[in-house]
């Protein structure tokens, strides 16, 4: 019997988490959810600073402060938001969320949708790890609304995290190809112009994986923020060779200039790895070409494409719709101090954070 996706994923952890994500300290185990196995990461509060994949204080405070860079047009708003975030740091520490067991964590910025039975799995983890908050990231109110309602009814706290964009491929009607938004048509034409060769992941060499990790770093760590996951060549190679991630490169004259890594689990496509030569002219459209590859993959599979956060106008112009993403936190087994702090934090994020996310596309 072939190993499950989660069992294949856990085989990558031969030398610890830093071999996969250089700025992450975590351990891994498995939990059963219904008839499916899911990976669970264990992170300790004492490991701060840690990657936001496993540490809410980094995600909400440190990363949140980084995101205020978008408000250069309003220095007062930027200072106000930074002050509010710093002021919330003691509350987040009091919640105990950094000392966690996180279910369905595949070390991706956007984890795939969890299977039916994830709530009982979270409750089982609370019994297994009674001193840890039990977290579940990457739930959004567009595609996960029934699960969010069930979690809320069970007393699980829902913490808004960011605004994301979900793109649904349009089905063909009466045998005719679906009509596409103008920018989507332009991207498809750009991808087909023959200027670059597609380099499939099955043909990647060790040097290609190293180049792919460097291209990702140029975009996500150097252009955006070093708080993003520091994916290593070993992570990209392991995810690709286990079939969990599909890597595709853009080549010109034998040189790898762009790469995208897509994950199709749980009935949704994500693209957690995108990178390209940021020093080349924007007119080459490397980012547009890479996203067009992912959209074509989603169209072929007829599944939604979770386009993550940011670049709101780019994604809206291609037909994506906004949604609020949440992190679910089961803390009912923790001391009163942790439960109260988590509830207050969830309330503040809902009343203050969500309107800001929607207004500014964060």
Number of C-alpha atoms within 10 A of each C-alpha: 3 6 8 12 16 20 15 18 20 17 10 18 16 9 8 15 19 16 19 24 22 15 20 25 21 19 14 19 14 16 18 17 20 14 9 15 17 25 21 26 22 20 24 19 18 9 14 14 15 23 24 22 26 27 23 24 25 20 20 22 20 18 18 19 19 16 16 18 12 11 14 10 9 10 12 11 13 18 14 11 18 20 12 13 17 15 12 16 16 12 17 20 17 16 24 24 27 26 22 26 30 26 27 27 25 21 22 17 19 23 23 22 20 23 18 13 14 21 21 13 20 26 16 16 23 21 12 11 15 14 16 25 25 29 28 23 26 24 25 25 16 15 15 15 12 11 20 20 13 12 18 14 10 12 12 21 25 27 23 25 26 25 23 28 24 24 21 17 21 15 14 10 9 7 7 8 10 13 12 13 12 11 16 19 14 16 20 17 13 18 22 12 8 9 11 22 16 16 20 13 21 12 10 17 11 11 10 19 22 16 20 31 24 21 23 26 24 18 17 20 17 13 10 13 14 15 20 19 25 22 24 22 21 17 22 23 24 20 21 20 15 14 16 20 23 21 27 23 26 22 16 13 8 10 14 20 20 26 31 26 24 22 24 20 16 12 15 20 27 25 24 20 25 24 24 26 18 17 7 11 9 11 6 12 13 23 18 18 23 23 20 21 19 23 28 14 17 23 18 11 14 17 19 21 26 26 24 22 20 15 13 19 11 12 22 16 13 19 19 21 17 21 21 21 25 22 20 23 26 28 28 19 17 17 12 12 11 20 22 16 19 25 18 15 20 21 16 15 19 16 11 10 18 21 13 16 18 15 10 13 20 22
